[in-house]
Amino acid sequence: MAWNEPGGGNQQDPWSGGGRRGSGNGSGGGNGGNNQGPPDLDEALKKFQDKLSRLMGKRGKRGGDSNGGGSGGKGNPFILPGVLVIIVLAIWAGSGFYVVDQSERGVVLRFGKYYDTVNPGLHWSPTFVDQVTRVNVTEVRSFRQNASMLTSDTNIVTVRLSAQYQVANPRDYVLNVRDPEQSLRNALDSTLRHVVGASGMQNVLTSTTEVEEVKQIDEGGKVPDMPETVEDPSELPVVTMTPPVPDSLLSGREELGPEVAKRLQESLDAYGLGLRLQTVNLESTQAPDQVQDAVDDVIRSREDRQRLINEARAYENALQPRTEGEAQRFIEEATGYRNTVVSDAEGQTSRFLAVLGEYQQAPEVTRQRLYLDTVSEVLGNNRKALIDVGSQNNSMIYLPLDQLGKPRAGGSGVDSQDIRELESVFQQVQNEPLSGSDNSSGQRQSSGISREGR
Amino acid sequence: MVNNRALGIVALLAVGAWIASSSLYVVTEKQRAIKLRFGEVVQADIEPGLHVKWPVLNTVRFFDARVQMLESTESRFLTARRNALIVDSYVKWQVVDPSLYYQSTRGEVSRAEDLIAPRVDESLRNAFGSREVDKIISEERNEMLEEPQEQLDKRLREEVGVAILDIRLKRVELPQEVQQAVFQRMRTERNAEARQYRAQGEEQAERIRARADRERQVTLADARKKAETLRGEGDAKAAEIYASAYTQDQDFFNFYRSLQAYRNSFDKGDDMLLLSPDSEFFRYFRSPTGEASSNDE
């Protein structure tokens, strides 16, 4: 810093106080050692300057222009001290220049008192008299906070946010508080924990709309009933075991940033830090790492729910057309049947009517002919047994034994048992009316007589 | 000697400078200062600015006048129900009475902090000890500290010359072992939620499948109904056609249809017919004149 060299103050600056420069570590007083009353400085200066100009032939006003160092040969005892004083003065004057950058403001303390806040540009202030502290006011500083904390319903959440701030009042920033940045960090920490601590976990983790949705659920974690059918996945009920707290400070997570910002700015103003918050950005709120896997599983389970529903929908969508097809088949078949039956009826009736026409020409003969034709055809196509049953006297029995005995399923020939069976059948037949039972008796007979691989 | 005289003047100037430097002092706005004469306070609270003192005789002590912060280490407090909480806090304080401050701390910040910290700790303990955990965490986080702050402020102003501007809690946390229990509970709650969601999915899927099955059944039944109606229509139409034709000669129809029926019944050729010779067919089989048989159909 400065040497304690004497220097005649070439001071144009109006400062309050005496005619000697002082500073914390002391500095050269002027020509007078009288520390009680300020001497008439102007006069002293004038004299001194006159002397100097006489000595040097010019005024050593410009700083750094030290072209005198040699000891004068004239024997003037004031030359050396004078030169020294001039050099010191020049250096002192030169050291008073400072530049305040575009992004900065300078806070000037004159003799320790706040004097001015200066704007960007080149400035001069007397060293030892003024203290200049440059403060960057345009730079947006940011501070990131990441911490886990308790909520009002005794859950733990992890919040990550960043605060961006600027120096708004350089004077306060420099003078009021010992460590403004650290103060801000602590205030943010405290405020954030307070806000989160006064809110429920759901209110911190989810948005207001979702919280409102969850509030529809009865208190106590009762799960809502599934609606009858859900067309829109967003209609599906939300399940929560940790319902939102009714008197929560925050209603949803998007309020966290603004709320913290508001309260934090109040604290900053109360402390007089001279800082202004730009924004508080909420980067994330989430469950702590120890619970994260379970939270992820909840998200997965919601996906699973959707997947199950989609699969069922796919089943439904695949089933519907098949069903429609089958239904159509029924109808087609029925339509076909209807048309067939009608056509058959028409065909048969037209045939009948044709035959009827013939019949009406010659009823008796036609009738007989038809009868004989039919019976001969039937009898010709089938095996038969002509039996004279009952007590008719002149009856004959015709048994085509070679036919009867013919094995139909690789059986042996007719044995006595077969014949006995036959006879028992005949007994039955005899007791039944022939009409309408030909078929059944024939079938019974066949079942009786056929030997299905004994 | 010229040089000697010159040096003498320089020396004089240097002495002057020393005197000036040791008799002038500046108090900045960041500071509070007191002036002492042989250790005795003669000027208690000196304004910012340039001031004069006697060299040697007076000494000046400067103290930081800005707001200072004292951060407590985390400590374990008990609440009203003997639950433990891990708490850390910070205190904002400021020198307000430099002479008193100097007397009680010799002007050393660390000493001041040694005086402040235990008292803050004690008042926090009292504040915590009279409240429940949930109150501390949420509602009264700041309010609970107002009264201790005021009391401490009053006492420390009188005793140490510092003002307590603010006491704030930072972390208020559960002890490690309790935290584990909280995590466990949170996990089980999340697991229950996940199970619920999956169950909901299954329920909804079952509903959809059931609905699909029901719709299928209904659709098929409707189709069958329609089909039967169609068949009925066909049958009715056919019956009408038959009737309109056959009623023209019922007797012949019976005969004709019966013949058709016989033909159809025995068309497979694997039936066994047992015939009585007195049927109509064998009328002439028995005798050339033929007698009508009663059993003939």
Contacts between the chains, C-beta under 8 A, distances in Angstrom:
chain1	res1	chain2	res2	distance
A	4	B	14	6.9
A	4	B	17	4.2
A	4	B	18	6.5
A	4	B	21	5.6
A	5	B	13	7.4
A	5	B	14	7.7
A	5	B	17	6.6
A	6	B	13	3.6
A	6	B	14	7.2
A	6	B	16	6.1
A	6	B	17	5.3
A	17	B	49	7.7
A	17	B	50	5.0
A	18	B	50	7.5
A	20	B	20	5.7
A	20	B	24	7.1
A	22	B	20	6.6
A	22	B	21	7.4
A	22	B	24	3.6
A	22	B	25	7.2
A	22	B	26	6.3
A	22	B	50	5.5
A	23	B	26	6.0
A	24	B	25	7.0
A	24	B	26	5.5
A	25	B	21	6.8
A	26	B	17	7.3
A	26	B	18	7.4
A	26	B	20	6.4
A	26	B	21	1.8
A	26	B	22	6.3
A	26	B	24	6.6
A	27	B	17	7.0
A	27	B	20	7.0
A	27	B	21	6.2
A	28	B	13	7.1
A	28	B	16	7.3
A	28	B	17	4.1
A	28	B	20	6.7
A	28	B	21	8.0
A	29	B	16	5.4
A	29	B	17	6.1
A	29	B	19	7.2
A	29	B	20	3.3
A	29	B	24	7.9
A	32	B	16	8.0
A	33	B	15	7.9
A	33	B	16	4.5
A	33	B	19	5.7
A	33	B	20	7.1
A	35	B	19	7.1
A	35	B	20	6.7
A	35	B	23	5.0
A	35	B	24	7.0
A	35	B	52	5.7
A	36	B	52	7.5
A	71	B	2	7.5
A	71	B	3	6.6
A	71	B	6	7.2
A	72	B	2	7.9
A	75	B	2	4.5
A	76	B	2	7.6
A	77	B	2	6.1
A	77	B	5	3.7
A	77	B	6	4.9
A	77	B	8	7.7
A	77	B	9	6.0
A	78	B	6	7.4
A	78	B	9	6.7
A	79	B	6	6.8
A	80	B	3	7.3
A	80	B	6	3.8
A	80	B	7	7.5
A	80	B	9	7.6
A	80	B	10	6.7
A	81	B	6	5.9
A	81	B	9	4.4
A	81	B	10	5.0
A	81	B	13	6.1
A	84	B	10	6.3
A	84	B	13	7.9
A	85	B	13	7.4
A	109	B	28	5.5
A	109	B	29	6.4
A	111	B	26	5.2
A	111	B	48	7.8
A	111	B	49	5.1
A	111	B	50	4.0
A	112	B	26	4.3
A	112	B	27	5.0
A	112	B	28	3.6
A	112	B	29	6.3
A	112	B	31	7.4
A	112	B	48	4.5
A	112	B	49	5.7
A	112	B	50	7.2
A	113	B	28	7.8
A	113	B	29	6.3
A	113	B	48	4.7
A	113	B	49	5.2
A	114	B	29	5.4
A	114	B	48	7.9
A	131	B	28	6.9
A	147	B	171	7.7
A	149	B	171	7.3
A	149	B	172	8.0
A	149	B	173	7.4
A	150	B	137	5.2
A	150	B	172	6.5
A	150	B	173	6.4
A	150	B	174	6.8
A	151	B	137	7.8
A	152	B	134	6.7
A	152	B	137	6.0
A	152	B	138	3.8
A	154	B	133	7.3
A	154	B	134	7.1
A	154	B	137	7.4
A	154	B	174	7.8
A	154	B	182	6.5
A	155	B	182	6.8
A	155	B	186	5.9
A	156	B	174	8.0
A	156	B	179	6.8
A	156	B	182	5.8
A	156	B	183	7.1
A	156	B	186	7.2
A	174	B	30	7.7
A	175	B	29	4.9
A	175	B	30	5.7
A	175	B	66	6.9
A	176	B	66	5.9
A	176	B	67	6.1
A	177	B	66	5.4
A	177	B	67	4.5
A	177	B	69	7.9
A	178	B	64	6.3
A	178	B	66	4.5
A	178	B	67	6.4
A	178	B	68	4.9
A	178	B	69	6.8
A	179	B	69	6.5
A	182	B	69	6.6
A	183	B	67	7.7
A	183	B	69	5.9
A	183	B	92	7.7
A	186	B	69	6.7
A	186	B	71	6.9
A	186	B	90	5.0
A	186	B	168	7.2
A	186	B	170	6.4
A	187	B	168	7.3
A	189	B	170	4.8
A	189	B	171	7.6
A	190	B	90	7.4
A	190	B	168	4.3
A	190	B	169	6.4
A	190	B	170	5.1
A	193	B	141	7.8
A	193	B	169	7.3
A	193	B	170	6.5
A	193	B	171	6.6
A	193	B	172	6.7
A	194	B	141	4.9
A	194	B	142	6.5
A	194	B	169	7.8
A	197	B	137	4.5
A	197	B	138	5.2
A	197	B	141	5.9
A	197	B	172	6.9
A	198	B	137	8.0
A	198	B	138	4.5
A	198	B	139	7.0
A	198	B	141	7.2
A	199	B	138	7.9
A	223	B	196	5.6
A	223	B	200	7.9
A	226	B	200	6.1
A	226	B	203	5.4
A	226	B	204	5.9
A	226	B	207	7.3
A	228	B	207	7.5
A	229	B	207	6.5
A	229	B	208	7.1
A	229	B	211	6.8
A	230	B	204	6.2
A	236	B	200	6.8
A	236	B	204	7.5
A	237	B	200	7.0
A	239	B	193	4.9
A	239	B	196	4.2
A	239	B	197	5.9
A	239	B	200	7.3
A	240	B	193	6.4
A	241	B	189	3.7
A	241	B	190	7.5
A	241	B	192	5.1
A	241	B	193	5.5
A	242	B	186	7.8
A	242	B	189	5.7
A	249	B	138	7.8
A	270	B	166	7.4
A	271	B	67	6.2
A	271	B	92	6.6
A	271	B	165	7.7
A	271	B	166	7.4
A	272	B	67	7.4
A	287	B	186	6.7
A	287	B	190	7.7
A	288	B	183	6.8
A	288	B	186	8.0
A	290	B	183	4.3
A	290	B	187	7.7
A	291	B	183	5.6
A	291	B	186	4.6
A	291	B	187	5.4
A	291	B	190	6.5
A	294	B	186	7.2
A	294	B	187	4.3
A	294	B	190	3.6
A	294	B	191	5.7
A	294	B	194	7.5
A	295	B	190	5.5
A	297	B	190	6.7
A	297	B	191	6.9
A	297	B	194	4.7
A	298	B	190	5.1
A	298	B	193	5.0
A	298	B	194	4.8
A	298	B	197	7.0
A	300	B	194	7.2
A	301	B	193	7.2
A	301	B	194	3.7
A	301	B	195	7.3
A	301	B	196	7.9
A	301	B	197	3.9
A	301	B	198	5.0
A	301	B	201	8.0
A	302	B	197	5.2
A	304	B	197	6.9
A	304	B	198	5.2
A	304	B	201	5.7
A	305	B	197	4.7
A	305	B	198	6.3
A	305	B	200	5.4
A	305	B	201	3.2
A	305	B	204	7.3
A	306	B	201	7.0
A	307	B	201	7.1
A	308	B	198	7.5
A	308	B	201	3.6
A	308	B	202	5.7
A	308	B	204	7.0
A	308	B	205	4.2
A	309	B	201	5.9
A	309	B	204	4.9
A	309	B	205	5.6
A	309	B	208	6.8
A	311	B	205	6.3
A	312	B	204	7.0
A	312	B	205	3.6
A	312	B	206	7.4
A	312	B	207	7.8
A	312	B	208	3.8
A	312	B	209	5.1
A	312	B	212	7.8
A	313	B	208	6.0
A	315	B	208	7.4
A	315	B	209	5.7
A	315	B	212	6.2
A	316	B	208	5.5
A	316	B	209	7.0
A	316	B	211	7.0
A	316	B	212	3.8
A	319	B	212	4.8
A	319	B	213	7.5
A	319	B	215	8.0
A	319	B	216	5.7
A	320	B	212	7.0
A	320	B	215	7.1
A	320	B	216	7.7
A	322	B	216	7.9
A	323	B	215	7.1
A	323	B	216	4.1
A	323	B	219	4.9
A	323	B	220	6.5
A	324	B	219	6.8
A	326	B	220	6.1
A	326	B	223	7.2
A	327	B	219	5.1
A	327	B	220	5.6
A	327	B	222	6.9
A	327	B	223	3.3
A	328	B	223	7.3
A	330	B	220	7.2
A	330	B	223	4.2
A	330	B	224	5.6
A	330	B	226	7.3
A	330	B	227	4.3
A	331	B	223	5.6
A	331	B	226	5.4
A	331	B	227	5.5
A	331	B	230	6.9
A	333	B	227	6.6
A	334	B	226	7.0
A	334	B	227	3.3
A	334	B	228	7.0
A	334	B	229	7.8
A	334	B	230	3.8
A	334	B	231	5.1
A	334	B	234	7.9
A	335	B	230	5.4
A	337	B	230	7.2
A	337	B	231	5.2
A	337	B	234	5.7
A	338	B	230	4.8
A	338	B	231	6.0
A	338	B	233	5.4
A	338	B	234	2.9
A	338	B	237	7.2
A	339	B	234	6.9
A	340	B	234	7.4
A	341	B	231	7.7
A	341	B	234	4.0
A	341	B	235	6.1
A	341	B	237	7.3
A	341	B	238	4.5
A	342	B	234	5.5
A	342	B	237	4.7
A	342	B	238	5.5
A	342	B	241	6.9
A	344	B	238	6.8
A	345	B	237	7.0
A	345	B	238	3.5
A	345	B	239	7.7
A	345	B	241	4.0
A	345	B	242	5.5
A	346	B	241	5.7
A	348	B	242	7.4
A	349	B	241	5.3
A	349	B	242	5.9
A	349	B	244	7.6
A	349	B	245	3.5
A	349	B	246	7.4
A	350	B	245	7.9
A	352	B	245	5.7
A	352	B	246	6.9
A	352	B	253	7.0
A	352	B	256	6.3
A	353	B	245	5.6
A	353	B	248	7.3
A	355	B	256	6.4
A	356	B	248	6.4
A	356	B	249	5.7
A	356	B	252	6.1
A	356	B	256	7.9
A	359	B	249	7.4
A	359	B	252	5.5
A	360	B	249	7.4
A	363	B	252	7.7
A	367	B	252	7.6
A	367	B	255	6.4
A	370	B	255	7.5
A	370	B	256	7.0
A	370	B	259	5.8
A	371	B	255	7.7
A	371	B	259	6.6
A	371	B	280	7.5
A	371	B	281	8.0
A	372	B	281	7.6
A	374	B	259	4.1
A	374	B	260	8.0
A	374	B	262	5.6
A	374	B	263	5.6
A	375	B	262	7.2
A	375	B	281	4.9
A	377	B	263	6.2
A	378	B	262	5.3
A	378	B	263	6.3
A	378	B	265	7.9
A	378	B	266	4.4
A	378	B	273	7.6
A	379	B	273	6.6
A	379	B	275	7.9
A	379	B	281	7.5
A	381	B	266	6.1
A	381	B	267	6.6
A	381	B	268	7.9
A	381	B	269	4.6
A	382	B	266	5.2
A	382	B	269	5.8
A	382	B	270	7.5
A	382	B	271	4.7
A	382	B	272	7.1
A	382	B	273	5.3
A	383	B	271	7.4
A	383	B	272	5.3
A	383	B	273	7.1
A	384	B	272	7.1
A	384	B	273	4.0
A	384	B	274	7.3
A	384	B	275	5.8
A	385	B	272	6.7
A	385	B	273	7.1
A	385	B	274	4.8
A	385	B	275	7.0
A	386	B	274	8.0
A	386	B	275	5.0
A	386	B	276	7.9
A	386	B	277	5.7
A	386	B	282	7.3
A	387	B	274	5.8
A	387	B	275	7.1
A	387	B	276	6.6
A	387	B	277	7.7
A	388	B	276	7.2
A	388	B	277	5.3
A	389	B	276	5.9
A	390	B	276	7.6
A	392	B	277	7.7
A	392	B	278	6.3
A	394	B	286	7.5
A	395	B	277	5.6
A	395	B	278	7.6
A	396	B	277	6.2
A	404	B	272	8.0
A	425	B	274	7.5
A	426	B	274	6.7
A	429	B	274	5.5
A	433	B	295	7.0
A	434	B	276	6.3
A	434	B	279	6.8
A	434	B	295	4.8
A	434	B	296	7.9
A	434	B	297	6.6
A	435	B	295	7.4
A	435	B	296	8.0
A	435	B	297	3.7
A	436	B	297	7.2
A	438	B	262	7.8
A	438	B	265	7.7
A	438	B	273	6.5
A	439	B	265	5.0
A	439	B	266	7.5
A	439	B	271	7.5
A	441	B	274	6.4
A	442	B	266	7.7
A	442	B	271	4.5
A	442	B	272	5.3
A	442	B	273	5.5
A	442	B	274	7.0
A	443	B	271	6.9
A	445	B	272	4.6
A	445	B	274	6.0
A	446	B	270	7.1
A	446	B	271	6.2
A	446	B	272	4.8
A	449	B	272	6.4
